[in-house]
Amino acid sequence: MKTYDCAIQLPNWVGDTVMATPLLSALKTLHLNCILLGKPWAQSLLNGFSIDTMIYPQNKHARIQCWKQINAKYTLVLPNSLSSALIPWLAGKKVIGMKTNSRRVFLKHPVKKNDHKHEVEYYWQLAKKVAAVFDLSIPATPPSHLTLPLLEKEKIKAREIIDQHRLEDFIIICPFAAGLHKGQSKVWPHWNTLINEIKQHGKNVICCPAPNETILCKEQVLGCKILENISLSTFAALCKKSACIISNDTGPMHIAAAVNPDKTCGVFGVTNPKLTAPWGAHYITPTTNQWPSVNDVLDWVQQQSLV
């Protein structure tokens, strides 16, 4: 059985997983041998790190058995839920995690969460704890940009898509966002107007919806080219080649920020950018209304000399 220094349960959301990439980079720099457990999409998203990755089962009993089969000195849980700490503890693991949700008793090495910090800084706290457990150290603060390494095959796939659809000088939009924030939609309401304005300047606008967003995209997002069945890693490679990426506060925004920060812009209305802004990239917040206007976003696009 392969032995690991640390087994890491990844976050449940794409954006949170990307915001944890500085942690992954730091542990690789320390030459700690890790294995990642996460959602099925995590294998594609993080394949450039070349870290062993497995799908974390959905069933509680299966999860306990999964942890028992992993031979790791320590277990790091990135989610804050009670069960994320309880289940590996039941499997006899030494758990490192945030001291939240009454789960202190299940943590071998608890970390006090600093409130009102960006999610990247929150995950960096955990990275520092892991380093300390192994008598190692990392810088006090996280890097200024995210890191999401891309495999060469993903770069080739993106190039093929660009050539096939003749997408030179293209802009990517991410007009969807799962869930609600305090009962309010995280979706900027002016996407179609923005698309029309950009197209008038001769730019290609593309959207890469998730499989469960494709029908909605065809019905509601008008005038852009829709690329279906694009994996997260290929999407990242497309963002790397894009003239710019404009996004709601959602997972794809963080992917774009990790590969093309200078050309990524998040549009914020109901969520707090102090907590989830695209790390190292740009974002726009409202001035007078609940959401930024189309002109606010166009001003940023013009600053990039794109229209």
C-alpha positions in Angstrom: 0.0 0.0 0.0 1.4 3.4 -1.0 2.2 5.7 1.9 1.4 9.4 1.9 2.4 12.3 4.1 -1.0 13.9 3.9 -4.4 13.0 2.5 -6.4 16.0 1.6 -10.2 16.3 1.3 -10.8 19.0 -1.3 -13.7 21.5 -1.1 -17.0 20.7 -2.6 -17.1 23.6 -5.0 -14.9 24.4 -8.1 -14.1 28.0 -7.0 -13.1 26.9 -3.5 -10.9 24.2 -4.9 -9.1 26.7 -7.2 -8.7 29.1 -4.3 -6.9 26.2 -2.4 -4.3 25.8 -5.2 -1.7 27.9 -3.4 -1.9 25.4 -0.6 -1.4 22.5 -3.0 1.6 24.3 -4.6 3.1 25.0 -1.2 2.9 21.3 -0.1 4.5 20.2 -3.3 7.3 22.7 -2.8 7.9 21.1 0.6 8.1 17.7 -1.1 5.2 16.3 0.9 3.7 13.3 -0.8 -0.1 13.9 -0.9 -3.3 12.3 -2.2 -6.4 14.4 -3.0 -10.0 13.3 -2.4 -12.7 15.3 -4.2 -15.6 15.5 -6.6 -15.3 13.7 -10.0 -14.4 17.0 -11.7 -11.3 17.5 -9.4 -9.3 15.0 -11.4 -9.6 17.0 -14.6 -9.3 20.4 -12.9 -6.1 19.6 -11.0 -4.4 17.1 -13.3 -1.5 19.6 -14.0 -0.4 19.3 -10.4 0.5 15.6 -10.9 -0.8 14.7 -7.5 -2.6 11.4 -6.9 -6.3 12.2 -6.9 -9.3 10.0 -6.2 -13.1 10.5 -6.2 -14.5 10.8 -2.7 -17.5 8.5 -2.3 -20.9 10.0 -1.5 -22.0 7.4 1.0 -21.0 7.9 4.6 -20.1 4.3 5.2 -18.1 4.2 1.9 -16.2 7.3 3.0 -15.2 5.7 6.3 -13.9 2.7 4.4 -12.1 5.0 1.9 -10.2 6.7 4.7 -9.3 3.3 6.3 -7.8 2.2 3.0 -5.6 5.3 2.7 -2.2 5.1 4.4 -1.4 8.7 5.3 0.3 10.2 8.3 -2.2 13.0 8.5 -5.5 14.0 7.0 -6.3 17.6 6.0 -9.9 18.5 5.6 -10.6 21.7 3.7 -14.4 21.8 4.1 -15.8 23.2 7.3 -18.6 20.8 7.9 -18.9 18.7 11.0 -19.0 15.5 8.9 -15.8 16.3 7.0 -13.9 16.0 10.3 -16.0 13.3 11.9 -15.7 10.7 9.1 -11.9 10.5 8.9 -11.8 10.6 12.7 -14.1 7.6 12.8 -11.6 5.9 10.4 -8.8 6.5 13.0 -7.1 9.4 11.2 -5.1 12.3 12.6 -7.2 15.2 11.3 -6.0 18.8 10.6 -8.8 21.3 10.0 -10.5 24.5 11.0 -11.9 24.6 14.5 -15.5 25.3 13.4 -18.9 23.8 13.7 -18.3 22.2 17.1 -15.8 19.7 15.6 -12.8 20.5 17.8 -13.0 17.0 19.4 -12.4 15.4 16.1 -9.3 17.4 15.2 -5.8 16.3 16.1 -4.5 19.7 15.0 -7.2 22.4 15.1 -6.7 25.8 13.4 -8.5 28.9 14.5 -10.1 30.6 11.5 -9.4 34.2 11.1 -12.7 35.8 10.3 -13.2 38.3 7.4 -10.3 36.9 5.5 -10.3 36.0 1.8 -10.8 32.3 1.1 -7.2 32.0 -0.3 -5.9 33.3 3.0 -8.1 30.8 4.9 -6.7 27.9 3.0 -3.2 29.3 3.5 -3.7 29.1 7.3 -4.2 25.4 6.9 -1.1 25.1 4.6 1.0 26.7 7.4 -0.4 24.2 9.9 0.4 21.2 7.7 4.0 22.6 7.2 4.4 23.1 11.0 3.2 19.5 11.8 6.1 18.3 9.6 8.5 20.8 11.2 8.6 22.8 8.0 7.6 26.3 7.1 6.1 28.4 4.3 5.8 32.2 3.9 3.5 34.0 6.2 1.2 35.1 3.4 0.0 33.4 0.2 1.4 34.3 -3.2 -0.1 37.2 -5.0 -1.6 35.0 -7.8 -3.2 31.6 -8.0 -1.4 28.7 -9.8 -3.2 26.2 -11.9 -0.7 24.3 -14.0 -1.9 23.0 -17.4 -0.9 19.8 -19.1 0.4 20.0 -22.7 -2.5 17.9 -24.0 -5.0 20.5 -22.6 -3.2 23.3 -24.4 -3.3 21.3 -27.6 -7.0 20.6 -27.2 -7.7 24.3 -26.6 -5.7 25.2 -29.7 -7.7 22.7 -31.8 -11.0 24.2 -30.5 -9.8 27.7 -31.3 -8.8 26.7 -34.9 -11.9 24.6 -35.5 -14.2 27.5 -34.5 -12.0 30.3 -35.8 -12.0 31.9 -32.4 -9.0 34.2 -32.7 -9.2 37.3 -30.5 -12.1 35.9 -28.5 -13.7 36.9 -25.2 -15.1 34.3 -22.7 -18.1 35.1 -20.6 -19.3 33.1 -17.6 -22.9 34.1 -17.2 -24.0 31.5 -14.7 -23.6 31.0 -10.9 -25.0 28.1 -8.9 -27.0 28.7 -5.8 -28.1 31.8 -4.0 -26.4 34.2 -1.7 -28.6 35.2 1.2 -31.6 34.4 -1.0 -30.3 36.5 -4.0 -29.1 35.4 -7.4 -25.4 35.8 -8.1 -26.1 36.3 -11.8 -25.4 39.7 -13.3 -28.6 40.7 -15.2 -27.1 42.4 -18.2 -25.2 39.7 -20.1 -27.2 39.9 -23.3 -26.7 43.7 -23.6 -23.0 43.3 -22.9 -22.7 40.6 -25.6 -24.4 42.9 -28.2 -22.1 45.7 -27.3 -18.9 43.6 -27.6 -20.0 42.0 -30.9 -20.6 45.4 -32.4 -16.8 45.8 -32.1 -16.2 42.7 -34.1 -15.2 40.5 -31.2 -16.0 36.8 -30.8 -17.9 36.0 -27.6 -18.0 32.4 -26.4 -19.5 30.6 -23.4 -18.6 27.2 -22.1 -21.5 26.1 -19.9 -21.5 23.2 -17.6 -23.6 20.2 -18.8 -26.5 21.2 -16.6 -26.4 24.8 -17.9 -26.3 24.1 -21.7 -30.1 24.3 -22.3 -30.5 27.4 -20.2 -27.5 29.0 -22.0 -29.1 28.4 -25.4 -32.4 29.8 -24.2 -31.2 32.8 -22.2 -27.7 33.8 -23.4 -28.2 35.2 -26.9 -25.6 36.1 -29.5 -22.6 34.2 -28.2 -21.0 31.0 -29.5 -21.7 28.1 -27.1 -19.0 25.4 -26.7 -20.4 22.3 -25.2 -18.8 19.5 -23.2 -15.7 21.4 -22.4 -13.8 19.9 -19.4 -12.6 22.2 -16.6 -9.0 21.7 -17.6 -9.6 22.5 -21.3 -11.7 25.5 -20.2 -8.7 26.7 -18.2 -6.5 26.3 -21.3 -9.0 28.3 -23.3 -9.0 31.0 -20.7 -5.2 31.1 -21.0 -5.6 32.0 -24.7 -8.6 34.4 -24.3 -8.4 38.1 -24.9 -10.3 38.5 -21.6 -12.7 36.6 -19.4 -15.8 38.3 -17.7 -17.6 36.3 -15.1 -20.1 36.2 -12.3 -18.7 35.3 -8.8 -18.5 31.6 -9.7 -16.0 28.7 -10.1 -15.0 29.5 -13.7 -14.0 33.0 -12.6 -11.4 31.6 -10.2 -10.2 29.2 -12.9 -9.7 32.2 -15.2 -7.9 34.1 -12.5 -5.5 31.2 -12.0 -4.4 31.0 -15.6 -4.9 34.6 -17.0 -5.2 37.0 -14.0 -4.4 40.2 -15.9 -7.3 39.6 -18.3 -9.9 38.3 -15.8 -12.7 40.4 -14.4 -15.3 39.3 -11.9 -18.7 41.1 -11.7 -19.9 41.4 -8.1 -23.3 42.5 -6.8 -24.6 40.5 -3.9 -21.5 38.7 -2.7 -18.5 40.1 -0.9 -15.4 40.5 -3.0 -13.3 40.8 0.2 -14.0 37.1 0.7 -14.2 35.6 -2.8 -12.8 38.1 -5.3 -10.7 36.6 -8.1 -7.3 36.4 -6.3 -4.7 38.5 -8.2 -7.2 39.5 -10.9 -9.7 42.3 -11.4 -13.3 42.8 -10.2 -16.1 45.3 -10.5 -18.5 46.3 -7.7 -21.6 48.4 -7.9 -21.4 52.1 -7.4 -25.0 53.2 -6.9 -27.2 50.3 -7.9 -27.1 46.7 -6.7 -25.1 45.6 -9.8 -22.5 47.2 -11.9 -23.9 48.7 -15.1 -23.0 47.5 -18.6 -21.0 50.7 -19.1 -19.0 49.8 -15.9 -18.0 46.5 -17.5 -17.4 48.0 -20.9 -15.1 50.5 -19.4 -12.9 47.7 -18.0 -13.0 45.9 -21.4 -11.9 49.2 -23.1 -9.1 49.6 -20.6 -7.8 46.3 -22.0 -7.8 47.8 -25.5 -10.3 45.2 -26.7 -13.1 47.4 -27.9 
